[in-house]
């Protein structure tokens, strides 16, 4: 959220997230507010290098261009200082001279020249080779050119390159010569030495600009290199473009307001798979360790300050290797040992409950979409008033009509849920089956506990949470408005109650905190609701395979607006790009003239042969990819690098089991009678580059096991001190035959078997030390191979 924006006038605001100057996400517009609450979460992989993560606040305009009010920009190196906690940031002014990205490749040299009269002077040679990663201008590639200047106290010699059209990676390859004048006191020397008093004051400045044609040119960035660093050597390097030093420093930042952000940024250096064998094997055998509290996976959750940090990579790793169900069963059994009453079963935030929560988010993503998305869309796009709290009713509201509206929505959501058991993923059913039988074993005299054990997850922690926060589960693009949020909250409360099938007796109704909810639920005291819930819970906690009675509905995977190149039609001999609405389901990939219109073009999923990136040089456009199928390739341009990466991943995931997938493809397009990449003249020529997508064992869930293991290694390393404390606790218990009573440093740890736990800890510490050595060797190798000034490690800022 933001506060105190643009005083004295109510505005409509939205916020964008940018990697450098590339917008990757945008919030919904919050109308008529000076302190807008956005409440939106964005999780994404960063597919390229970047310098700044920026957040821009915009004032939405209907007729004119949206106005940028202010920004928060955080350097990549500083992100770790803010990760995992909320921070208020003062908005800074948006100055066009500071909005830069990209890098430039230069070669500089000082040559000694003897003039006609025999005097010696110096000639500076500046070879500007190329630039990479210049920003888009108004969503399109820029028309860049460079000015090269030799600047001193009394001189400013400037020269200019040619303009390169429609490219973010211009190849200039132009050389400029500047005479470096000498002082009158200079005399010829046998060994030429640069005179400090002259050279100290000179610097080379390279400015990048976008050619505006009829409008003002736009500054893209600059670099400065003092001539004194050259001496008599040739100097060649890549430089990151920098903002102008004389940016708008006089602006008052106090008047712009502030923005509250919660950023979680992680960056892992993933080694080759063989380095992780020992740690991976130790984690994967966790479910076999007796007791479970002595396992490596359980110890990880014990030493992490926030269990969620441990749960995410742990669940993904165990899922990837098909070890999650036995591990969840083992930690759930430990959880139940401490549960004294059946009605509090699985209600806390334990390792077991968090593992099941995370599993449902990963595995149940498509299940939620196919079950809830249509009804959630109806509620959000055609909302009916549903407020039944007398205190919150507005003037003119009819509580009886509102109650009817709410009942209609609750009935519809409930009906969709209880009919959805056939779509419930097998893995979720397996976990629910384990939990149900463990609960019945722990409380054998309670006939209801086997149902409440499952409903506490599938209703309370899955469906009810998705209803109240549809944007978090990708059921809606944005956080709903206040009125719709209230409607969804009431529906969610009702679904939670209906899901607790044993709570629909009169005695339970009296326990409602809100009287109005008690009145509302009196209309639900029907046997059919409890029977429907029981049947649904029986179905989703059964290990029997469920075959669909008819043809299953296609699962909606992704949709959005992008640009596609015309596949046959031309305009004045040149194929053009058109904006289209794309939709991907488990059955087909289509594009439409507009959202909700009939598809113009359809590719069955089974016909897709490959999905790969397309070189920018093909059409001088960034963020392009190609879908290869039976006919000509479909060339598509996404709106930003994150969106392109997500589309490629989604298309690859759904097509990876296609039998006729290609092994080779062309990275560039076929234009003017030849492939731009390999110059082959036949359009049917086999591809010249190997396809990047491998075929994984699990086509539904894309998980990189090595990356998750590296994340777990990082967590163990960060919490090394706690590992040592736990080791001391095990030693103390072993020596004194029980936990020590004084300074209770160990009470937060669960230690059932000190010897087994100590043994596992020693294995973990040994593995960490070996991985530390491997990382250090890799970092040394990396730093020596990518020297400062190379393309991989460009020079930042002014060279001194």
Order of alpha helices (4+ residues) and beta strands (2+ residues): beta-beta-beta-beta-beta-beta-alpha-beta-beta-beta-beta-beta-beta-alpha-beta-beta-beta-beta-alpha-alpha-alpha-alpha-alpha-alpha-alpha-alpha-alpha-alpha-alpha-alpha-alpha-alpha-beta-beta-beta-beta-beta-beta-beta-alpha-beta-beta-beta-beta-alpha-alpha-alpha
